[in-house]
Structure formats: C-alpha cells, structure tokens
C-alpha cells in the first residue's frame, strides 16, 4: 500500500477521532473505551493531556508488538503518535465549538462515538490504527477470526466498567452509549478485515 495513502488515512482518521473526543465527549466528561478512555480518565481527574497519557500507557503494548508482532508495531506507531498529537492539538478549539453549538449530552455521546468509530475504522481499513487496545484488538481479531470492531467493543466495555467507579451514573450511561456507537461504526467500516 502506498505510503501516501496510509499517511492520509492516519491523518483523516486522527482528525475524526480528535473532533469526536474534544468536541463531543470531553464537554460532558464522557469516556471512550480503551487507552483513549484511560487517557480521558486521567484528564478528568488530574487535568493532564489525554494524548500524552495515551502515548505513555501505550508503551507496554508497543514493546510487546516490537518483539512479537513487528508488522503491527510499524503499522500502528504513526497512528498512535499522530492521533495523540491531534487530540492535544485540537483541544483548545473545543471552547470555540461549544460557544457556537449547543448539543444535549445524549446526542453528543452518539455523535462523538460515531466520529471516533469513523476515525478508527478508516485507519483499520488502511492497515494502521491508534495502537493501544486497537492494536490488541487486531491481534485477537487475527488470532480468533473475530471482527475487530467487536473485539474493540469488548475491551471498551471493560475500561468503562473499571472507570465507572470514578463517574456519576449519568456519565457512566453516556459512556456506554458512546462506546456502543464507536463499536457499531467501527464494525461497519471493518466488515471484511477479519476474513483477510
């Protein structure tokens, strides 16, 4: 696959992902699953940058990939770095967006989840990802011939469940809505990946 096409997929996917997170999830303290969700938990509690946290928590997974799945390592490293950078880069624009557009929390959770799912789905279709739990999901998808979107959904549910103690019941439910939208959207965009 030409490098330019893959790079474009990473950039476009990262923009969708970042818009979904910054403009639709963060204003209502909604979690996504996986390492993005972990990054958001740290952002909400400690005020640290979500993208930087995602990179730090991805290090053990990328270490595993380096030794066991070198192809996945190379295919995901750029996705991880660019998407994490975009999440932190677009963060200040959230305030301008929120001053122009007012959306209810439930609708925001759905739209944010769809945008994140589009971003992840685009990257997975072009054999790259944001790494982290997406990278683990790709491993499991190939190993068990399960659709990668379903695996991501299961991992996301685990993160939301673990993060639930830190959230209000409303935020917990909105996070479930969001990761459901992510999982459905990613599954639709990656229907044929598990068969290859």
Backbone as CSV, one residue per row, in Angstrom:
resi,resn,N_x,N_y,N_z,CA_x,CA_y,CA_z,C_x,C_y,C_z
1,UNK,0.849,-1.187,0.000,0.000,0.000,0.000,0.889,1.242,0.000
2,UNK,0.622,2.178,-0.900,1.452,3.387,-0.964,1.466,4.144,0.366
3,UNK,2.655,4.633,0.701,2.830,5.352,1.971,1.915,6.564,2.054
4,UNK,1.741,7.278,0.942,0.921,8.495,0.940,-0.519,8.193,1.333
5,UNK,-1.071,7.091,0.806,-2.464,6.735,1.100,-2.615,6.385,2.577
6,UNK,-1.661,5.605,3.100,-1.720,5.233,4.511,-1.577,6.471,5.394
7,UNK,-0.662,7.369,5.033,-0.462,8.595,5.815,-1.724,9.456,5.800
8,UNK,-2.375,9.531,4.653,-3.624,10.296,4.544,-4.718,9.668,5.405
9,UNK,-4.796,8.336,5.411,-5.785,7.636,6.244,-5.536,7.923,7.730
10,UNK,-4.271,7.933,8.132,-3.926,8.223,9.525,-4.337,9.651,9.883
11,UNK,-4.026,10.601,9.006,-4.346,12.000,9.272,-5.851,12.225,9.345
12,UNK,-6.587,11.719,8.360,-8.042,11.904,8.343,-8.691,11.184,9.529
13,UNK,-8.262,9.954,9.776,-8.788,9.204,10.907,-8.526,9.906,12.228
14,UNK,-7.328,10.463,12.382,-6.963,11.159,13.611,-7.787,12.427,13.818
15,UNK,-8.109,13.108,12.734,-8.938,14.316,12.831,-10.353,13.949,13.290
16,UNK,-10.935,12.907,12.685,-12.266,12.456,13.124,-12.249,12.076,14.600
17,UNK,-11.239,11.322,14.981,-11.091,10.862,16.364,-10.997,12.038,17.326
18,UNK,-10.156,12.985,16.994,-9.926,14.138,17.860,-11.161,15.023,17.980
19,UNK,-11.873,15.228,16.889,-13.103,16.023,16.932,-14.143,15.321,17.807
20,UNK,-14.286,14.006,17.632,-15.232,13.254,18.444,-14.929,13.364,19.930
21,UNK,-13.657,13.273,20.272,-13.260,13.344,21.683,-13.409,14.755,22.230
22,UNK,-12.749,15.712,21.590,-12.681,17.067,22.144,-13.998,17.830,22.114
23,UNK,-14.766,17.680,21.033,-15.973,18.489,20.870,-17.230,17.831,21.420
24,UNK,-17.211,16.492,21.544,-18.441,15.808,21.925,-18.353,15.006,23.234
25,UNK,-17.209,14.410,23.533,-17.101,13.644,24.777,-16.642,14.489,25.961
26,UNK,-15.555,15.217,25.774,-14.945,15.958,26.889,-15.897,16.965,27.543
27,UNK,-16.715,17.696,26.787,-17.592,18.676,27.450,-18.531,18.076,28.493
28,UNK,-18.869,16.788,28.332,-19.787,16.136,29.276,-19.082,15.082,30.137
29,UNK,-17.760,15.098,30.106,-16.949,14.117,30.843,-17.356,12.685,30.530
30,UNK,-17.552,12.424,29.237,-17.902,11.084,28.765,-16.604,10.343,28.453
31,UNK,-16.587,9.049,28.760,-15.424,8.235,28.461,-15.601,7.490,27.148
32,UNK,-14.498,7.272,26.473,-14.430,6.288,25.415,-13.775,5.073,26.063
33,UNK,-13.674,3.993,25.340,-13.021,2.820,25.896,-11.542,2.808,25.575
34,UNK,-10.905,1.708,25.897,-9.504,1.510,25.563,-8.588,2.534,26.198
35,UNK,-7.457,2.746,25.554,-6.478,3.693,26.084,-6.945,5.134,25.965
36,UNK,-7.816,5.408,25.015,-8.393,6.751,24.942,-9.196,7.006,26.208
37,UNK,-9.984,6.018,26.612,-10.759,6.140,27.843,-9.872,6.333,29.056
38,UNK,-8.770,5.604,29.109,-7.830,5.764,30.221,-7.227,7.167,30.197
39,UNK,-6.871,7.634,28.998,-6.350,8.995,28.864,-7.360,10.041,29.327
40,UNK,-8.653,9.808,29.001,-9.698,10.741,29.419,-9.920,10.704,30.930
41,UNK,-9.835,9.529,31.530,-9.959,9.436,32.990,-8.891,10.292,33.658
42,UNK,-7.655,10.167,33.187,-6.563,10.958,33.755,-6.772,12.449,33.498
43,UNK,-7.324,12.782,32.323,-7.599,14.189,32.016,-8.647,14.748,32.965
44,UNK,-9.735,14.007,33.179,-10.821,14.489,34.028,-10.393,14.603,35.492
45,UNK,-9.604,13.656,35.951,-9.233,13.639,37.370,-8.024,14.521,37.675
46,UNK,-6.984,14.431,36.834,-5.724,15.126,37.112,-5.488,16.353,36.230
47,UNK,-6.288,16.509,35.170,-6.118,17.653,34.282,-4.928,17.535,33.336
48,UNK,-4.382,16.325,33.171,-3.236,16.138,32.271,-3.728,15.979,30.835
49,UNK,-2.823,16.120,29.890,-3.172,15.995,28.477,-3.511,14.545,28.144
50,UNK,-4.666,14.346,27.522,-5.123,12.988,27.209,-4.202,12.304,26.201
51,UNK,-3.783,13.031,25.165,-2.924,12.444,24.128,-1.601,11.952,24.683
52,UNK,-0.998,12.744,25.543,0.272,12.350,26.154,0.094,11.118,27.037
53,UNK,-0.998,11.076,27.787,-1.290,9.925,28.643,-1.469,8.669,27.811
54,UNK,-2.142,8.790,26.670,-2.351,7.648,25.775,-1.008,7.098,25.305
55,UNK,-0.081,7.982,24.940,1.246,7.538,24.489,1.963,6.787,25.609
56,UNK,1.937,7.330,26.810,2.633,6.702,27.945,2.069,5.308,28.227
57,UNK,0.745,5.185,28.254,0.127,3.893,28.544,0.228,2.912,27.379
58,UNK,0.570,3.410,26.198,0.744,2.529,25.035,2.119,1.870,25.007
59,UNK,3.054,2.390,25.769,4.429,1.877,25.708,4.533,0.364,25.950
60,UNK,3.861,-0.205,26.990,3.976,-1.660,27.173,3.417,-2.463,25.997
61,UNK,2.317,-1.978,25.414,1.715,-2.693,24.289,2.623,-2.620,23.073
62,UNK,3.239,-1.468,22.852,4.151,-1.334,21.721,5.444,-2.107,21.942
63,UNK,5.840,-2.267,23.191,7.007,-3.108,23.493,6.710,-4.556,23.121
64,UNK,5.515,-5.032,23.481,5.082,-6.379,23.096,5.056,-6.508,21.581
65,UNK,4.493,-5.517,20.913,4.397,-5.548,19.453,5.784,-5.583,18.806
66,UNK,6.735,-4.875,19.383,8.094,-4.838,18.822,8.708,-6.233,18.803
67,UNK,8.496,-6.984,19.878,9.106,-8.307,19.979,8.276,-9.413,19.335
68,UNK,6.958,-9.286,19.349,6.103,-10.377,18.887,5.434,-10.120,17.535
69,UNK,5.071,-8.872,17.292,4.285,-8.545,16.099,4.854,-7.291,15.453
70,UNK,6.034,-7.423,14.903,6.749,-6.255,14.372,5.929,-5.505,13.323
71,UNK,5.171,-6.247,12.502,4.360,-5.598,11.458,3.329,-4.660,12.085
72,UNK,2.661,-5.130,13.157,1.682,-4.292,13.842,2.345,-3.069,14.470
73,UNK,3.541,-3.265,14.967,4.277,-2.150,15.569,4.444,-1.031,14.541
74,UNK,4.975,-1.378,13.376,5.207,-0.361,12.344,3.899,0.224,11.811
75,UNK,2.869,-0.630,11.690,1.598,-0.153,11.151,0.843,0.761,12.104
76,UNK,1.142,0.688,13.405,0.379,1.452,14.387,1.128,2.616,15.019
77,UNK,2.446,2.614,14.941,3.230,3.648,15.612,2.839,5.046,15.135
78,UNK,2.756,5.223,13.826,2.398,6.541,13.288,0.973,6.929,13.686
79,UNK,0.062,5.953,13.661,-1.325,6.217,14.064,-1.410,6.673,15.506
80,UNK,-0.660,6.008,16.381,-0.639,6.392,17.793,-0.130,7.818,17.960
81,UNK,1.025,8.110,17.376,1.649,9.426,17.578,0.811,10.549,16.980
82,UNK,0.312,10.358,15.771,-0.449,11.423,15.110,-1.801,11.628,15.780
83,UNK,-2.509,10.535,16.121,-3.818,10.701,16.750,-3.679,11.331,18.139
84,UNK,-2.672,10.930,18.901,-2.455,11.522,20.231,-2.106,13.002,20.111
85,UNK,-1.278,13.323,19.118,-0.913,14.718,18.871,-2.145,15.537,18.488
86,UNK,-3.007,14.972,17.609,-4.206,15.691,17.170,-5.184,15.910,18.323
87,UNK,-5.299,14.922,19.223,-6.186,15.066,20.377,-5.765,16.278,21.203
88,UNK,-4.470,16.398,21.459,-3.987,17.533,22.258,-3.977,18.837,21.457
89,UNK,-3.724,18.747,20.143,-3.674,19.945,19.303,-5.040,20.609,19.164
90,UNK,-6.090,19.816,18.968,-7.427,20.376,18.744,-8.160,20.720,20.046
91,UNK,-7.586,20.348,21.180,-8.240,20.603,22.465,-8.652,22.064,22.666
92,UNK,-7.785,23.045,22.368,-8.196,24.452,22.595,-9.370,24.906,21.723
93,UNK,-9.585,24.239,20.579,-10.693,24.632,19.691,-12.055,24.256,20.259
94,UNK,-12.058,23.392,21.268,-13.308,22.955,21.889,-14.124,24.148,22.386
95,UNK,-13.459,25.138,22.948,-14.160,26.287,23.525,-14.873,27.098,22.450
96,UNK,-14.250,27.233,21.271,-14.901,27.937,20.162,-16.107,27.147,19.668
97,UNK,-15.938,25.837,19.549,-17.026,24.974,19.098,-18.216,25.065,20.052
98,UNK,-17.935,24.970,21.346,-19.013,24.991,22.339,-19.714,26.346,22.415
99,UNK,-19.019,27.404,22.058,-19.650,28.728,22.075,-20.610,28.899,20.894
100,UNK,-20.426,28.091,19.859,-21.270,28.188,18.662,-22.391,27.161,18.641
101,UNK,-22.129,25.970,19.182,-23.073,24.871,19.057,-23.399,24.311,20.430
102,UNK,-24.687,24.116,20.691,-25.136,23.536,21.962,-25.891,22.250,21.664
103,UNK,-25.392,21.141,22.210,-25.974,19.820,21.966,-26.243,19.171,23.319
104,UNK,-27.321,18.411,23.399,-27.613,17.670,24.618,-26.592,16.552,24.799
105,UNK,-26.379,16.149,26.048,-25.354,15.165,26.375,-25.555,13.839,25.645
106,UNK,-26.794,13.335,25.584,-27.067,12.047,24.941,-26.711,12.088,23.455
107,UNK,-27.135,13.151,22.780,-26.832,13.310,21.348,-25.331,13.465,21.149
108,UNK,-24.704,14.202,22.034,-23.258,14.407,21.961,-22.505,13.085,22.096
109,UNK,-22.977,12.205,22.986,-22.346,10.893,23.170,-22.437,10.064,21.895
110,UNK,-23.596,10.122,21.222,-23.780,9.358,19.980,-22.898,9.921,18.870
111,UNK,-22.947,11.239,18.677,-22.154,11.855,17.602,-20.665,11.635,17.845
112,UNK,-20.231,11.850,19.087,-18.819,11.639,19.417,-18.397,10.207,19.144
113,UNK,-19.229,9.242,19.539,-18.917,7.837,19.299,-18.831,7.504,17.821
114,UNK,-19.754,8.047,17.033,-19.728,7.809,15.584,-18.457,8.390,14.964
115,UNK,-18.097,9.602,15.337,-16.890,10.226,14.788,-15.631,9.450,15.165
116,UNK,-15.560,8.995,16.411,-14.407,8.191,16.843,-14.384,6.873,16.074
117,UNK,-15.549,6.237,15.924,-15.631,4.993,15.166,-15.213,5.159,13.713
118,UNK,-15.587,6.292,13.115,-15.161,6.578,11.733,-13.643,6.707,11.682
119,UNK,-13.085,7.447,12.631,-11.631,7.633,12.661,-10.882,6.320,12.805
120,UNK,-11.314,5.492,13.763,-10.665,4.193,13.980,-10.886,3.297,12.771
121,UNK,-12.112,3.277,12.252,-12.434,2.435,11.100,-11.611,2.777,9.864
122,UNK,-11.437,4.067,9.604,-10.622,4.490,8.453,-9.201,3.969,8.608
123,UNK,-8.638,4.138,9.797,-7.255,3.689,9.998,-7.135,2.170,9.879
124,UNK,-8.071,1.440,10.453,-8.008,-0.023,10.382,-8.162,-0.528,8.948
125,UNK,-8.978,0.135,8.160,-9.148,-0.287,6.761,-7.858,-0.124,5.965
126,UNK,-7.015,0.790,6.394,-5.743,1.007,5.699,-4.566,0.440,6.494
127,UNK,-4.877,-0.616,7.266,-3.872,-1.405,7.981,-3.005,-0.591,8.924
128,UNK,-3.653,0.325,9.601,-2.983,1.064,10.655,-3.997,1.271,11.768
129,UNK,-3.571,1.801,12.887,-4.501,2.053,13.990,-3.862,3.058,14.929
130,UNK,-4.568,3.349,16.015,-4.004,4.239,17.029,-3.136,3.453,18.004
131,UNK,-2.981,2.170,17.751,-2.200,1.332,18.664,-3.022,1.017,19.889
132,UNK,-2.371,0.930,21.021,-3.068,0.679,22.271,-3.980,-0.518,22.189
133,UNK,-5.195,-0.369,22.715,-6.124,-1.500,22.715,-6.618,-1.816,21.305
134,UNK,-6.558,-0.841,20.384,-6.870,-1.153,18.983,-5.857,-2.164,18.454
135,UNK,-4.615,-1.989,18.859,-3.553,-2.902,18.466,-3.813,-4.290,19.058
136,UNK,-4.181,-4.349,20.327,-4.532,-5.630,20.952,-5.734,-6.260,20.257
137,UNK,-6.705,-5.431,19.892,-7.891,-5.937,19.209,-7.523,-6.561,17.865
138,UNK,-6.570,-5.946,17.151,-6.122,-6.521,15.889,-5.475,-7.881,16.112
139,UNK,-4.666,-8.008,17.173,-4.048,-9.300,17.490,-5.127,-10.359,17.693
140,UNK,-6.119,-10.044,18.558,-7.179,-11.000,18.876,-8.048,-11.296,17.647
141,UNK,-8.277,-10.283,16.824,-9.081,-10.457,15.624,-8.440,-11.475,14.689
142,UNK,-7.148,-11.361,14.476,-6.427,-12.295,13.606,-6.361,-13.680,14.241
143,UNK,-6.148,-13.725,15.549,-5.989,-14.991,16.272,-7.270,-15.817,16.284
144,UNK,-8.412,-15.152,16.497,-9.683,-15.866,16.650,-10.659,-15.643,15.494
145,UNK,-10.238,-14.918,14.443,-11.103,-14.597,13.298,-12.425,-13.965,13.733
146,UNK,-12.312,-12.989,14.626,-13.468,-12.227,15.096,-13.342,-10.818,14.527
147,UNK,-14.468,-10.203,14.190,-14.441,-8.835,13.675,-13.755,-7.916,14.681
148,UNK,-12.828,-7.120,14.198,-12.026,-6.268,15.072,-12.881,-5.253,15.829
149,UNK,-13.976,-4.806,15.228,-14.859,-3.855,15.904,-15.513,-4.460,17.137
150,UNK,-15.857,-5.755,17.058,-16.459,-6.434,18.210,-15.442,-6.569,19.336
151,UNK,-14.201,-6.901,18.982,-13.153,-7.022,19.998,-12.909,-5.678,20.675
152,UNK,-12.864,-4.613,19.888,-12.685,-3.273,20.449,-13.836,-2.951,21.403
153,UNK,-15.053,-3.294,21.004,-16.220,-3.041,21.846,-16.088,-3.741,23.204
154,UNK,-15.647,-5.000,23.206,-15.496,-5.751,24.453,-14.428,-5.134,25.359
155,UNK,-13.313,-4.729,24.763,-12.253,-4.079,25.551,-12.759,-2.752,26.107
156,UNK,-13.492,-2.013,25.285,-14.041,-0.725,25.719,-14.985,-0.893,26.909
157,UNK,-15.818,-1.928,26.863,-16.739,-2.179,27.976,-15.971,-2.428,29.272
158,UNK,-14.849,-3.115,29.168,-14.022,-3.382,30.343,-13.495,-2.076,30.934
159,UNK,-12.998,-1.183,30.070,-12.464,0.103,30.537,-13.568,0.949,31.164
160,UNK,-14.736,0.996,30.509,-15.859,1.763,31.054,-16.274,1.200,32.409
161,UNK,-16.298,-0.125,32.508,-16.655,-0.756,33.780,-15.673,-0.389,34.880
162,UNK,-14.377,-0.419,34.554,-13.361,-0.062,35.544,-13.426,1.427,35.899
163,UNK,-13.755,2.242,34.902,-13.840,3.681,35.147,-15.138,4.104,35.803
164,UNK,-16.113,3.205,35.843,-17.424,3.536,36.378,-17.415,4.053,37.804
165,UNK,-16.494,3.541,38.609,-16.440,3.995,40.000,-16.032,5.456,40.113
166,UNK,-15.416,5.982,39.068,-14.960,7.373,39.108,-15.986,8.330,38.506
167,UNK,-17.086,7.789,37.983,-18.043,8.600,37.234,-19.393,8.650,37.926
168,UNK,-20.174,9.639,37.580,-21.574,9.664,38.005,-22.337,8.629,37.180
169,UNK,-23.520,8.244,37.644,-24.307,7.257,36.901,-24.692,7.789,35.520
170,UNK,-24.950,9.090,35.415,-25.296,9.680,34.114,-24.118,9.584,33.152
171,UNK,-22.934,9.933,33.631,-21.755,9.873,32.780,-21.446,8.427,32.396
172,UNK,-21.627,7.513,33.325,-21.406,6.098,33.046,-22.312,5.632,31.909
173,UNK,-23.598,5.987,31.974,-24.541,5.583,30.931,-24.216,6.244,29.595
174,UNK,-23.828,7.518,29.633,-23.454,8.209,28.402,-22.207,7.576,27.776
175,UNK,-21.291,7.119,28.617,-20.075,6.466,28.118,-20.417,5.149,27.432
176,UNK,-21.397,4.417,27.967,-21.842,3.179,27.327,-22.466,3.484,25.964
177,UNK,-23.260,4.548,25.898,-23.845,4.970,24.617,-22.735,5.292,23.618
178,UNK,-21.730,6.014,24.081,-20.631,6.420,23.215,-19.848,5.229,22.679
179,UNK,-19.451,4.298,23.563,-18.653,3.162,23.067,-19.488,2.216,22.214
180,UNK,-20.800,2.194,22.440,-21.667,1.405,21.563,-21.642,1.998,20.152
181,UNK,-21.731,3.323,20.067,-21.659,4.000,18.765,-20.298,3.777,18.108
182,UNK,-19.228,3.812,18.910,-17.881,3.541,18.379,-17.822,2.117,17.831
183,UNK,-18.278,1.153,18.623,-18.203,-0.253,18.218,-19.003,-0.559,16.976
184,UNK,-20.237,-0.032,16.898,-21.083,-0.275,15.731,-20.464,0.361,14.482
185,UNK,-20.022,1.609,14.614,-19.437,2.312,13.465,-18.160,1.629,12.995
186,UNK,-17.282,1.263,13.925,-16.037,0.582,13.560,-16.337,-0.764,12.909
187,UNK,-17.305,-1.506,13.443,-17.666,-2.813,12.873,-18.147,-2.675,11.428
188,UNK,-18.968,-1.672,11.179,-19.478,-1.450,9.820,-18.339,-1.136,8.862
189,UNK,-17.402,-0.305,9.309,-16.300,0.104,8.431,-15.226,-0.971,8.263
190,UNK,-15.234,-2.001,9.112,-14.190,-3.024,9.048,-14.764,-4.419,8.814
191,UNK,-15.897,-4.514,8.166,-16.586,-5.792,7.995,-15.722,-6.892,7.384
192,UNK,-14.876,-6.555,6.432,-14.103,-7.581,5.719,-12.706,-7.791,6.253
193,UNK,-12.296,-7.051,7.270,-10.895,-7.138,7.727,-10.590,-8.477,8.359
194,UNK,-11.473,-9.017,9.202,-11.181,-10.264,9.930,-11.001,-11.452,8.990
195,UNK,-11.599,-11.383,7.773,-11.502,-12.524,6.852,-10.164,-12.569,6.108
196,UNK,-9.421,-11.460,6.101,-8.169,-11.432,5.325,-7.039,-12.074,6.080
